[in-house]
Amino acid sequence: EIHIVLHGKIESILDEVELRALFGHEFGHHVLHQLDSGQHLQAWDALRANCLDSNVHGAFLNSFRKLHLYTEIFCDRAALEVVGDLNAVISMLVKVTLGATAVQASDFLAQAHEILSRSDSKRDDGTDGTGTDDTGTDGTTHPEAYIRACALELYANKNPTLEKKLAGWIEG
């Protein structure tokens, strides 16, 4: 059974559609953890437990970060399926993850496209401009909301290259 507890000022900063999107997102976590006899949840728990060790190897941290981002994208898709409103889901995403109180989804998407276009142009020659191979996102932005927003847009538009683009953005 699922329990959702709202903390802080969430109810006051989300409108009704955004709140439904948030619930859809959280239910997405529940659905994902039930799929395939709970194997995703087992992988999540195992990686998370390894990451709690103070001597954790970086490979575990990187694997968990990628799993976390893919999980959030799955749940963002669930939110979009629930409300059917891309702008509301992106607005909810930005408000909840970045703490904003007022969001213009189109402005955030424009910024996200700019970030990813820089990343994509660097990837075209296989480098990140520093002499090292491009390795996708490094997790330095708060939980990579720009990738999640663009992934939602591609999903909403039924873009056939969505999964390939996601792999490039997340994994390099």
Backbone as a chain_set.jsonl record, in Angstrom:
{"seq": "EIHIVLHGKIESILDEVELRALFGHEFGHHVLHQLDSGQHLQAWDALRANCLDSNVHGAFLNSFRKLHLYTEIFCDRAALEVVGDLNAVISMLVKVTLGATAVQASDFLAQAHEILSRSDSKRDDGTDGTGTDDTGTDGTTHPEAYIRACALELYANKNPTLEKKLAGWIEG", "coords": {"N": [[0.851, -1.168, 0.0], [0.404, 2.25, -0.614], [1.68, 5.262, 0.75], [1.527, 8.701, 0.907], [3.158, 11.474, 2.005], [3.01, 14.849, 2.497], [5.4, 17.369, 2.759], [6.4, 20.474, 4.204], [5.758, 23.411, 2.267], [4.441, 22.452, 0.031], [1.71, 22.011, -0.782], [0.818, 24.621, -0.921], [2.277, 25.802, -2.973], [1.807, 24.393, -5.284], [-0.555, 24.145, -7.906], [-3.875, 22.758, -8.5], [-3.731, 20.901, -10.677], [-0.966, 20.498, -10.86], [-0.527, 19.345, -8.376], [-1.918, 16.934, -8.682], [-0.273, 15.884, -10.642], [2.049, 15.544, -9.15], [1.171, 13.537, -7.364], [0.698, 11.538, -9.274], [3.314, 11.128, -10.142], [4.509, 10.149, -7.773], [2.982, 7.823, -7.393], [3.952, 6.516, -9.586], [6.469, 5.681, -8.717], [5.697, 3.672, -6.94], [4.405, 1.87, -8.696], [6.556, 1.186, -10.403], [8.24, -0.103, -8.599], [6.824, -2.39, -8.142], [6.88, -3.773, -10.488], [8.092, -6.543, -12.488], [8.337, -8.488, -10.471], [9.339, -7.031, -8.35], [12.033, -6.545, -8.852], [13.315, -4.166, -9.633], [13.081, -2.592, -7.36], [14.614, -4.14, -5.612], [17.155, -3.883, -6.793], [17.457, -1.13, -6.511], [17.441, -0.861, -3.68], [19.715, -2.399, -3.026], [21.843, -1.041, -4.351], [21.593, 1.478, -3.16], [22.098, 0.855, -0.468], [24.786, 0.064, -0.64], [25.884, 2.513, -1.304], [25.734, 3.918, 1.032], [27.865, 3.238, 2.549], [30.865, 4.445, 3.905], [33.201, 3.974, 2.555], [32.581, 3.601, -0.071], [32.864, 2.554, -3.435], [33.381, 4.544, -6.318], [32.045, 3.619, -8.59], [29.693, 2.433, -7.677], [28.338, 4.683, -6.687], [28.025, 6.18, -9.036], [26.49, 4.409, -10.568], [24.174, 4.265, -9.005], [23.334, 6.923, -9.125], [22.676, 7.159, -11.832], [20.653, 5.195, -12.012], [18.823, 6.379, -10.29], [18.158, 8.733, -11.718], [17.042, 7.671, -14.104], [14.875, 6.38, -12.909], [13.414, 8.556, -11.878], [12.694, 9.775, -14.276], [11.023, 7.821, -15.383], [8.929, 8.013, -13.527], [8.17, 10.649, -13.911], [7.035, 10.407, -16.41], [4.816, 8.895, -15.713], [3.418, 10.813, -14.254], [2.804, 12.603, -16.316], [1.122, 10.984, -17.847], [-1.021, 10.816, -16.098], [-2.027, 13.486, -15.8], [-1.893, 14.615, -18.346], [-0.821, 17.027, -19.233], [1.802, 18.671, -20.276], [3.083, 21.114, -19.581], [2.149, 21.544, -16.963], [3.274, 19.368, -15.607], [6.011, 19.818, -15.93], [6.203, 22.28, -14.629], [5.474, 21.49, -12.03], [7.627, 19.739, -11.531], [9.831, 21.517, -11.535], [9.123, 23.257, -9.468], [9.05, 21.507, -7.245], [11.584, 20.183, -7.256], [13.477, 22.218, -7.482], [12.633, 24.211, -5.837], [11.268, 26.477, -6.626], [8.699, 28.994, -6.718], [7.074, 30.127, -8.585], [6.645, 29.257, -11.905], [7.452, 29.24, -15.31], [6.856, 27.031, -17.611], [7.609, 26.877, -20.32], [9.771, 28.652, -20.455], [11.597, 27.37, -18.767], [11.98, 25.014, -20.234], [13.197, 26.102, -22.507], [15.64, 26.966, -21.433], [16.604, 24.467, -20.648], [16.871, 23.204, -23.136], [18.93, 24.759, -24.173], [21.082, 24.101, -22.458], [21.339, 21.36, -23.049], [21.859, 21.482, -25.783], [24.39, 22.577, -25.855], [25.756, 20.488, -24.634], [25.215, 18.437, -26.474], [26.512, 19.45, -28.755], [29.154, 19.368, -27.937], [29.415, 16.646, -27.702], [29.31, 15.814, -30.304], [31.887, 15.738, -31.425], [32.947, 13.864, -29.83], [34.23, 14.615, -27.547], [34.563, 16.535, -24.497], [35.636, 18.985, -24.611], [37.739, 19.238, -22.891], [39.712, 17.561, -23.37], [39.155, 15.044, -22.598], [37.087, 12.117, -22.861], [33.601, 12.534, -23.496], [31.251, 11.98, -20.992], [28.528, 12.042, -20.588], [25.928, 13.277, -18.437], [27.043, 14.561, -15.308], [25.849, 14.716, -12.912], [25.864, 17.141, -11.587], [23.936, 19.087, -11.464], [20.948, 20.072, -9.792], [18.528, 17.661, -9.215], [19.202, 17.089, -11.971], [17.126, 18.316, -13.439], [16.776, 19.568, -15.862], [17.321, 17.619, -17.789], [15.285, 15.851, -17.221], [13.025, 17.419, -17.839], [13.322, 17.853, -20.624], [13.271, 15.198, -21.449], [10.655, 14.555, -20.781], [9.3, 16.221, -22.578], [10.068, 15.107, -25.063], [8.916, 12.584, -24.718], [6.193, 13.27, -24.511], [5.788, 14.199, -27.074], [6.069, 11.904, -28.464], [8.566, 11.146, -29.543], [10.611, 9.288, -31.624], [13.323, 8.899, -31.14], [13.77, 9.124, -28.499], [14.701, 7.309, -26.364], [17.337, 6.777, -27.167], [18.414, 9.366, -27.146], [18.128, 9.949, -24.419], [19.882, 8.055, -23.269], [22.303, 9.043, -24.25], [22.375, 11.595, -23.026], [22.419, 10.913, -20.318], [24.285, 8.843, -19.954], [26.359, 9.306, -21.69]], "CA": [[0.0, 0.0, 0.0], [1.206, 3.463, -0.77], [1.395, 6.405, 1.615], [2.201, 9.911, 0.451], [3.153, 12.505, 3.037], [3.494, 16.117, 1.961], [6.196, 18.132, 3.718], [6.64, 21.873, 3.874], [4.73, 24.25, 1.652], [4.089, 21.876, -1.268], [0.302, 22.261, -1.135], [0.572, 26.039, -1.196], [2.944, 26.266, -4.19], [1.317, 23.647, -6.44], [-1.98, 24.26, -8.182], [-4.558, 21.461, -8.454], [-3.201, 19.992, -11.7], [0.398, 20.158, -10.457], [-0.626, 18.419, -7.24], [-2.255, 15.627, -9.255], [0.944, 15.413, -11.304], [2.933, 15.058, -8.088], [0.659, 12.245, -6.93], [0.971, 10.598, -10.362], [4.748, 10.836, -10.087], [4.767, 9.287, -6.607], [2.402, 6.515, -7.69], [4.879, 5.903, -10.536], [7.478, 4.955, -7.928], [5.054, 2.454, -6.43], [4.203, 0.967, -9.831], [7.864, 0.692, -10.843], [8.778, -1.035, -7.604], [6.046, -3.622, -8.202], [7.12, -4.461, -11.762], [9.093, -7.607, -12.565], [8.443, -9.122, -9.153], [10.077, -6.175, -7.426], [13.468, -6.55, -9.133], [13.833, -2.795, -9.645], [13.199, -2.187, -5.956], [15.765, -4.858, -5.052], [18.369, -3.232, -7.308], [17.493, 0.19, -5.86], [17.84, -1.039, -2.283], [21.091, -2.897, -2.961], [22.76, 0.047, -4.709], [21.496, 2.514, -2.133], [22.8, 0.363, 0.725], [26.224, 0.149, -0.922], [26.27, 3.923, -1.338], [25.764, 4.442, 2.398], [29.165, 2.893, 3.121], [31.8, 5.565, 3.76], [34.277, 3.568, 1.651], [31.943, 3.144, -1.3], [33.574, 2.764, -4.693], [32.692, 5.491, -7.185], [31.18, 2.927, -9.551], [28.381, 2.276, -7.05], [27.706, 6.001, -6.649], [27.63, 6.544, -10.396], [25.389, 3.521, -10.96], [22.966, 4.661, -8.287], [22.902, 8.215, -9.669], [22.008, 6.89, -13.112], [19.4, 4.506, -11.702], [17.927, 7.379, -9.71], [17.674, 9.622, -12.773], [16.116, 6.905, -14.944], [13.663, 6.161, -12.114], [12.653, 9.81, -11.851], [12.126, 9.979, -15.61], [9.881, 6.903, -15.458], [7.844, 8.554, -12.707], [7.703, 11.861, -14.593], [6.132, 9.937, -17.466], [3.561, 8.521, -15.052], [2.732, 12.075, -13.954], [2.258, 13.112, -17.578], [-0.017, 10.13, -18.198], [-2.134, 11.133, -15.195], [-2.637, 14.811, -16.028], [-1.957, 14.94, -19.763], [-0.466, 18.43, -19.425], [3.251, 18.767, -20.181], [3.472, 22.317, -18.844], [1.867, 21.351, -15.53], [4.242, 18.423, -15.048], [7.309, 20.509, -15.849], [6.073, 23.277, -13.563], [5.554, 20.746, -10.771], [8.999, 19.258, -11.417], [10.721, 22.627, -11.18], [8.757, 23.739, -8.136], [9.392, 20.527, -6.214], [13.014, 19.864, -7.199], [14.323, 23.404, -7.395], [12.108, 25.105, -4.817], [10.664, 27.682, -7.196], [7.283, 29.178, -6.372], [6.384, 30.464, -9.832], [7.416, 28.654, -12.997], [6.961, 29.276, -16.679], [7.414, 25.787, -18.153], [8.259, 27.119, -21.614], [11.073, 29.276, -20.179], [12.495, 26.332, -18.246], [12.329, 24.139, -21.355], [14.154, 26.825, -23.354], [16.93, 26.869, -20.747], [17.031, 23.063, -20.711], [17.342, 22.965, -24.507], [20.23, 25.425, -24.317], [22.074, 23.278, -21.767], [21.547, 20.115, -23.789], [22.457, 21.746, -27.095], [25.831, 22.699, -25.601], [26.236, 19.139, -24.369], [25.163, 17.689, -27.729], [27.542, 19.928, -29.682], [30.425, 18.826, -27.449], [29.418, 15.208, -27.937], [29.46, 15.547, -31.726], [33.254, 15.35, -31.742], [33.346, 12.815, -28.901], [34.955, 15.14, -26.396], [33.871, 17.576, -23.742], [36.425, 20.198, -24.705], [38.809, 19.237, -21.898], [40.683, 16.541, -23.737], [38.698, 13.74, -22.12], [35.854, 11.681, -23.505], [32.355, 12.996, -22.894], [30.646, 10.877, -20.253], [27.151, 12.352, -20.257], [25.734, 14.128, -17.271], [27.858, 14.167, -14.158], [25.06, 14.845, -11.693], [26.191, 18.365, -10.86], [22.784, 19.968, -11.32], [19.972, 19.539, -8.837], [18.672, 16.341, -9.808], [19.19, 17.1, -13.425], [15.756, 18.646, -13.847], [16.748, 19.935, -17.273], [17.212, 16.378, -18.559], [13.939, 15.321, -16.986], [12.064, 18.242, -18.578], [13.458, 17.544, -22.049], [12.801, 13.821, -21.635], [9.188, 14.633, -20.768], [8.853, 16.829, -23.834], [10.221, 14.095, -26.106], [7.917, 11.546, -24.453], [4.884, 13.833, -24.856], [5.744, 14.318, -28.533], [6.275, 10.558, -29.015], [9.774, 11.204, -30.344], [11.159, 7.928, -31.746], [14.724, 8.832, -30.712], [13.78, 9.454, -27.073], [15.551, 6.447, -25.539], [18.721, 6.991, -27.589], [18.823, 10.669, -26.626], [18.277, 9.814, -22.965], [21.135, 7.336, -22.985], [23.399, 9.969, -24.503], [22.369, 12.64, -22.011], [22.701, 10.383, -18.981], [25.435, 7.945, -19.905], [27.43, 9.781, -22.561]], "C": [[0.891, 1.223, 0.0], [0.727, 4.545, 0.193], [2.188, 7.588, 1.078], [2.039, 10.963, 1.533], [3.746, 13.77, 2.428], [4.204, 16.887, 3.063], [6.288, 19.58, 3.261], [5.448, 22.53, 3.208], [4.248, 23.731, 0.296], [2.659, 22.208, -1.679], [0.039, 23.719, -1.487], [1.255, 26.522, -2.472], [2.487, 25.528, -5.445], [-0.163, 23.925, -6.64], [-2.58, 22.858, -8.244], [-3.993, 20.459, -9.459], [-1.783, 19.563, -11.34], [0.397, 19.183, -9.288], [-1.005, 17.017, -7.716], [-1.056, 15.031, -9.974], [1.922, 14.859, -10.278], [2.471, 13.694, -7.585], [0.898, 11.177, -8.003], [2.427, 10.17, -10.37], [5.046, 9.861, -8.942], [4.161, 7.904, -6.787], [3.273, 5.771, -8.703], [5.971, 5.126, -9.826], [6.907, 3.626, -7.439], [4.887, 1.427, -7.551], [5.535, 0.357, -10.267], [8.419, -0.34, -9.871], [8.012, -2.352, -7.567], [6.33, -4.438, -9.467], [8.191, -5.547, -11.624], [9.387, -8.222, -11.204], [9.323, -8.331, -8.185], [11.57, -6.099, -7.684], [14.066, -5.143, -9.147], [14.042, -2.312, -8.215], [14.399, -2.878, -5.298], [17.079, -4.228, -5.51], [18.553, -1.878, -6.645], [18.02, 0.066, -4.43], [19.298, -1.487, -2.154], [22.095, -1.786, -3.289], [22.764, 1.134, -3.641], [22.256, 2.092, -0.875], [24.311, 0.435, 0.535], [26.718, 1.592, -0.866], [26.33, 4.55, 0.056], [27.095, 4.15, 3.102], [30.136, 4.044, 2.883], [32.953, 5.245, 2.815], [33.741, 3.108, 0.294], [32.803, 3.482, -2.513], [32.725, 3.689, -5.57], [31.754, 4.854, -8.189], [29.784, 2.726, -8.977], [27.633, 3.603, -7.032], [27.203, 6.407, -8.023], [26.462, 5.69, -10.874], [24.095, 3.934, -10.281], [22.442, 5.995, -8.805], [22.16, 8.021, -10.981], [20.672, 6.184, -12.891], [18.374, 5.488, -11.155], [17.334, 8.274, -10.797], [16.709, 8.894, -13.712], [14.797, 6.641, -14.202], [12.8, 7.408, -12.106], [12.003, 10.085, -13.202], [10.931, 9.055, -15.826], [8.682, 7.498, -14.724], [7.304, 9.872, -13.265], [6.74, 11.493, -15.712], [4.783, 9.53, -16.875], [2.756, 9.774, -14.73], [2.08, 12.645, -15.207], [1.059, 12.29, -18.029], [-1.239, 10.474, -17.351], [-2.811, 12.444, -15.579], [-2.73, 15.2, -17.493], [-1.572, 16.374, -20.097], [1.029, 18.599, -19.179], [3.686, 19.966, -19.351], [3.246, 22.17, -17.349], [2.886, 20.408, -14.893], [5.618, 19.079, -14.927], [7.28, 21.559, -14.745], [6.17, 22.608, -12.192], [6.979, 20.278, -10.512], [9.929, 20.366, -10.924], [10.406, 23.139, -9.776], [9.235, 22.79, -7.043], [10.907, 20.308, -6.114], [13.897, 21.079, -6.979], [13.817, 24.439, -6.399], [11.514, 26.394, -5.343], [9.2, 27.782, -6.783], [6.454, 29.546, -7.59], [7.254, 29.983, -10.982], [6.688, 28.872, -14.31], [7.618, 28.086, -17.375], [8.151, 26.027, -19.46], [9.633, 27.762, -21.434], [12.063, 28.239, -19.662], [12.923, 25.384, -19.362], [13.348, 24.813, -22.276], [15.55, 26.768, -22.74], [17.483, 25.451, -20.837], [17.557, 22.723, -22.099], [18.716, 23.585, -24.726], [21.339, 24.6, -23.666], [22.382, 22.029, -22.583], [22.147, 20.355, -25.164], [23.961, 21.938, -26.95], [26.443, 21.328, -25.398], [26.282, 18.326, -25.657], [26.247, 18.145, -28.697], [28.922, 19.457, -29.24], [30.53, 17.351, -27.802], [29.643, 14.884, -29.406], [30.883, 15.143, -32.092], [33.808, 14.342, -30.737], [34.099, 13.308, -27.693], [34.118, 16.183, -25.683], [34.658, 18.883, -23.74], [37.58, 20.249, -23.716], [39.882, 18.213, -22.232], [40.312, 15.158, -23.232], [37.412, 13.376, -22.837], [34.654, 12.211, -22.754], [31.669, 11.806, -22.221], [29.214, 11.167, -19.863], [27.078, 13.243, -19.04], [26.57, 13.636, -16.105], [27.128, 14.385, -12.841], [25.299, 16.127, -10.934], [25.013, 19.324, -10.734], [21.73, 19.28, -10.47], [18.92, 18.76, -9.569], [18.421, 16.306, -11.304], [17.799, 17.325, -13.988], [15.692, 19.008, -15.322], [16.641, 18.705, -18.16], [15.803, 15.818, -18.423], [12.898, 16.098, -17.782], [12.126, 17.933, -20.07], [13.003, 16.122, -22.355], [11.273, 13.777, -21.651], [8.653, 15.184, -22.081], [8.949, 15.823, -24.977], [9.182, 12.992, -25.959], [6.526, 12.033, -24.875], [4.703, 13.913, -26.368], [5.975, 12.994, -29.243], [7.481, 10.508, -29.961], [10.404, 9.809, -30.411], [12.616, 7.796, -31.291], [14.879, 9.088, -29.216], [14.791, 8.615, -26.282], [17.033, 6.616, -25.89], [19.243, 8.323, -27.058], [19.043, 10.607, -25.124], [19.589, 9.128, -22.6], [22.335, 8.254, -23.208], [23.504, 11.034, -23.434], [22.836, 12.117, -20.655], [24.026, 9.618, -18.927], [26.608, 8.383, -20.768], [27.526, 8.976, -23.821]], "O": [[1.993, 1.215, 0.55], [-0.472, 4.716, 0.417], [3.387, 7.476, 0.826], [0.922, 11.299, 1.928], [4.859, 13.751, 1.904], [3.677, 17.04, 4.165], [6.257, 19.866, 2.064], [4.294, 22.251, 3.533], [3.706, 24.497, -0.501], [2.425, 22.641, -2.807], [-0.865, 24.017, -2.268], [0.86, 27.554, -3.015], [2.751, 25.986, -6.557], [-0.937, 23.943, -5.683], [-1.866, 21.873, -8.06], [-3.797, 19.291, -9.123], [-1.432, 18.393, -11.495], [1.241, 18.289, -9.225], [-0.475, 16.026, -7.214], [-0.838, 13.82, -9.928], [2.552, 13.826, -10.508], [3.289, 12.793, -7.4], [1.259, 10.045, -7.683], [2.74, 8.997, -10.578], [5.751, 8.869, -9.129], [4.762, 6.911, -6.378], [3.333, 4.542, -8.686], [6.361, 4.046, -10.268], [7.563, 2.588, -7.521], [5.193, 0.249, -7.369], [5.627, -0.852, -10.476], [9.004, -1.34, -10.288], [8.506, -3.333, -7.011], [6.059, -5.638, -9.516], [9.068, -5.475, -10.764], [10.542, -8.445, -10.842], [9.969, -8.906, -7.309], [12.313, -5.633, -6.821], [15.204, -4.952, -8.718], [15.061, -1.697, -7.902], [15.116, -2.259, -4.512], [18.003, -4.058, -4.715], [19.664, -1.513, -6.262], [18.926, 0.794, -4.025], [20.026, -1.013, -1.282], [23.085, -1.614, -2.577], [23.82, 1.646, -3.268], [22.979, 2.897, -0.288], [25.034, 0.825, 1.452], [27.84, 1.855, -0.432], [26.925, 5.614, 0.226], [27.404, 4.751, 4.13], [30.218, 4.562, 1.769], [33.616, 6.158, 2.323], [34.381, 2.318, -0.399], [33.391, 4.561, -2.596], [31.496, 3.615, -5.556], [30.773, 5.472, -8.601], [28.795, 2.833, -9.703], [26.439, 3.651, -7.325], [26.091, 6.917, -8.161], [25.544, 6.199, -11.517], [23.038, 3.953, -10.911], [21.23, 6.18, -8.915], [21.129, 8.652, -11.212], [19.671, 6.539, -13.515], [17.198, 5.435, -11.514], [16.132, 8.54, -10.792], [15.67, 9.444, -14.075], [13.726, 6.676, -14.808], [11.587, 7.328, -12.305], [10.877, 10.578, -13.258], [9.926, 9.476, -16.399], [7.562, 7.488, -15.233], [6.121, 10.177, -13.111], [5.745, 12.183, -15.936], [3.735, 9.79, -17.467], [1.539, 9.792, -14.915], [0.942, 13.114, -15.165], [0.085, 12.843, -18.539], [-2.368, 10.426, -17.841], [-4.037, 12.504, -15.673], [-3.56, 16.034, -17.854], [-1.962, 16.885, -21.147], [1.476, 18.665, -18.034], [4.57, 19.842, -18.503], [4.067, 22.623, -16.551], [3.311, 20.63, -13.759], [6.304, 18.904, -13.92], [8.252, 21.7, -14.003], [6.864, 23.099, -11.303], [7.483, 20.407, -9.396], [10.718, 20.16, -10.001], [11.312, 23.421, -8.992], [9.768, 23.233, -6.026], [11.453, 20.254, -5.012], [14.954, 20.976, -6.355], [14.494, 25.435, -6.142], [11.278, 27.321, -4.567], [8.547, 26.77, -6.529], [5.249, 29.297, -7.616], [8.451, 30.266, -11.028], [5.472, 28.71, -14.404], [8.806, 28.132, -17.693], [9.209, 25.442, -19.688], [10.561, 27.451, -22.18], [13.226, 28.226, -20.065], [14.088, 24.993, -19.434], [14.264, 24.155, -22.77], [16.532, 26.546, -23.448], [18.675, 25.252, -21.071], [18.57, 22.036, -22.231], [19.567, 22.996, -25.391], [22.408, 24.419, -24.249], [23.545, 21.68, -22.783], [22.881, 19.503, -25.665], [24.728, 21.515, -27.816], [27.516, 21.034, -25.923], [27.252, 17.613, -25.915], [26.841, 17.319, -29.389], [29.775, 19.175, -30.082], [31.603, 16.863, -28.157], [30.117, 13.795, -29.73], [31.08, 14.302, -32.969], [34.99, 14.001, -30.78], [34.565, 12.504, -26.887], [33.101, 16.649, -26.197], [34.372, 19.783, -22.95], [38.332, 21.223, -23.708], [40.836, 18.022, -21.477], [41.068, 14.203, -23.416], [36.725, 14.25, -23.365], [34.676, 12.326, -21.528], [31.527, 10.745, -22.828], [28.72, 10.592, -18.893], [28.058, 13.887, -18.664], [26.777, 12.434, -15.94], [27.723, 14.253, -11.771], [24.973, 16.208, -9.75], [25.087, 20.284, -9.967], [21.641, 18.053, -10.44], [18.442, 19.28, -10.577], [17.553, 15.594, -11.808], [17.354, 16.618, -14.892], [14.671, 18.782, -15.971], [15.948, 18.736, -19.177], [15.207, 15.366, -19.401], [11.982, 15.499, -18.345], [11.088, 17.77, -20.711], [12.414, 15.872, -23.406], [10.675, 13.048, -22.442], [7.674, 14.676, -22.626], [8.018, 15.697, -25.773], [8.63, 12.517, -26.951], [5.774, 11.3, -25.517], [3.6, 13.72, -26.88], [6.068, 12.949, -30.47], [7.421, 9.907, -31.033], [10.699, 9.213, -29.375], [13.089, 6.68, -31.077], [15.995, 9.25, -28.724], [15.65, 9.174, -25.6], [17.886, 6.599, -25.002], [20.373, 8.406, -26.578], [20.025, 11.145, -24.612], [20.313, 9.587, -21.716], [23.283, 8.233, -22.423], [24.603, 11.348, -22.979], [23.561, 12.802, -19.934], [24.787, 9.741, -17.967], [27.724, 7.891, -20.601], [28.38, 9.249, -24.664]]}, "num_chains": 1, "name": "protein.A"}
